[in-house]
Amino acid sequence: MAKVLIIGAGGVGGVVAHKCAMANDVFDEVVLASRTLARCEAIKAQVKEMQGRDIKVAQVDADDVPQCTALLKTYRPDVVINVALPYQDLHIMDACLDAGIDYLDTANYEPPDVAKFEYKWQWAYQDRYVAAKRMALLGSGFDPGMTNVYCAYAQKHLFDTIEYVDIVDCNGGSHGKAFATNFNPEINIREITARGRYWEEGEWKETDPLSVSAMFDYPGVGERRSFLLYHEELESLAKNIKGLKRIRFWMTFGEPYLQHLRVLENVGMTRIDPVSFQGQQIVPIQFLKALLPDPASLAAGYTGKTSIGCLIEGVKDGRRKKVLIYNICDHAECYREVRAQGVSYTTGVPAVTGAVMMVTGKWKGAGVFNMEQMDPDPFMDDVAKRGLPWHIQDRS
């Protein structure tokens, strides 16, 4: 049996807490920590009510490395699941090294003052984690995470050579709000308003934000217009999937969402640089975040489904082949199980499976790893049982 410590008590943190509590054959102690203790207490009460299990809670400022290290040394978990803000990844990685604890996250680091996310900062920890004989698993959410594992599974079982990958992400649900984001508004809007980027024939190519789109038929949802974005898993998959010629990422947005986003961008509300207002320095996008609904609050009335997967094309036994590996997740079913909407659920469940892989020794190693570097088989088996069944559709 193992002990897990979760940092972050937002929508994803709630899912992870519930799912770790449900995994009583793996985790005999679950600790949830956040800067806001009241959030942890609310999740603790919910877990007790729904799962019949007590978890522990603690307060921590994840930006304070000594404080975070002290927390880890107090509880001595076998693994830390980091579902805090991406800005805090490096601080938590430092604390895990100082305390001698294995580390897992769901999104890569990005600096607060630059809307740019890439793995170089976390990959730079490789030698330190090797020397400490500790493991850091990066991006164990859905995208990144499940999408990486889908590609690894395809490379191992379905293809001799993978040439093209299109990661396709559709939220076909409705939360009933005029404008809201399904995860942290600041992170979500920074991601969407950045320049598009994809890898082709050995080099990165860029596009203007949301300037490239295509129709895609999503299982369980239907045809939706999808927009080319940059997403972090492209960086590691371009490096680790052999024979790859092109990899892209696509996400759906409804026209009302895009209209709101254009207006907010035009009036400067998506800016990430400080502005002077009534003698104070404020960051417009952080002020906007305070005005928008908390993503966790959207769960109760959410309807519809998510449909996310990898469209993979290549060669098997001398013949061309194209498949879609995907998952469909129902928002209302997620709410009934863990009081969350589907976007939080699809991120939180793979984080728990990743932690299970680490503490049971099915995935092990010293250093910093991306998901596709590990054996996909035990992960695919476990994550399906925990609530994210996957399917393969021939699209040749």
Secondary structure, DSSP 8 states (H G I E B T S, - for coil): -EEEEEE--SHHHHHHHHHHHH-TTTEEEEEEEES-HHHHHHHHHHHHHHH----EEEE--TT-HHHHHHHHHHH--SEEEE-S-GGGHHHHHHHHHHHT-EEEESS----TTS----SHHHHTTHHHHHHHT-EEEE--BTTTBHHHHHHHHIIIII-SEEEEEEEEEEE--B---SS--SS-HHHHHHHHHS-EEEEETTEEEEE-TT--EEEEEETTTEEEEEEEE--THHHHHHHHSTT--EEEEEEE--HHHHHHHHHHHHTTTT--S-EEETTEEE-HHHHHHHHS--GGGGGGG-BSEEEEEEEEEEEETTEEEEEEEEEEEEHHHHHHHHS--HHHHHHHHHHHHHHHHHHTTSS--SEEEEGGGS-HHHHHHHHHHTT---EEEE--
